[in-house]
Amino acid sequence: MVTGQSYMTSSRPIFELKNTTYKLSIQLNLNGFSFCIVNSKEEIIASEDYFSNEYVLSEQELYTKITTAFNTKPELQAKFEKVVITYTNELYSFVPKDLFDAKHKELYFKFSIKTLATDLICDDELKSASIVNLFIPYVNINNYLLDHFNQFNFHHHSAVLVDYILSKKSTENSTGLYLYFHSQHFDIIAIKEGELLLCNTYNQHSKEDVLYYLLFVIEQLGYSPETVYVELLNLVPDEYFGLLYTYIRNINKTSKPFTNLIHHLALHI
């Protein structure tokens, strides 16, 4: 979501707190967080977005916002049969499974991400390819949520998106570029003949930033702006699409856009 505006599907929770058929998805990054609650019919009954375009939070500030939400929102006190946490940040790397050594995870970040001795590096194998996704969650928040729920699954947004694209595109466009927009950054995922070429995250504060990085990736991969297939996976302002279409002819909006695609995908893992 480019604008960072808040959304809510219901002004008040409309469910019994003791019901155990609800599922909860939480998405976290240093621009804020969002949560989404669905019922047994996969209907969204509560959804709020606290992402901001204005500033980047510290991990402690994000922790405070999370704990405040859990202390003040009755819908978050429900009993959930499934809880999924999705981390959305630039602290990730994809490694072919054949080259992965679980004893030396920090080496895969050596030339791209500065890590600390206290960092927890997690690994998550993709379902759609023989690839391991390494990522760094926010440990304090993870510990808080573990105390709150006792058990939950957590993933990185990049793995969630890549799994979705590889499985979805195996029968559609098997070569192309796919863009997903967050509040202050966006992802470019490139696949070729059904295999992952790259997944990178870029900062963006304007439509010109998006155009610059997209044209850069197209050039680096040796594609032509006139022919390469490009798909926008979530809703973007018309002026974004208009500028991109000026330079990239085969650009498409996804046929079934989800306002909260990450939540939708996370709850179906």
Secondary structure, DSSP 8 states (H G I E B T S, - for coil): --S-----S-SS--S-TT-S-EEEEEEEETTEEEEEEE-TT--EEEEEE---SS----HHHHHHHHHHHHHH-GGGGS-EEEEEEEE-SS-EEEEEGGG--GGGGGGGGTTT----TT---EEEE-SSSSEEEEE---HHHHHHHHHHHS--EEEEHHHHHHHHHHHHGGGS--SEEEEEE-SSEEEEEEEETTEEEEEEEEE-SSHHHHHHHHHHHHHHTT--TTT--EEE-S---HHHHHHHHHH-TTEEE-SS--TTHHHHHHTT-
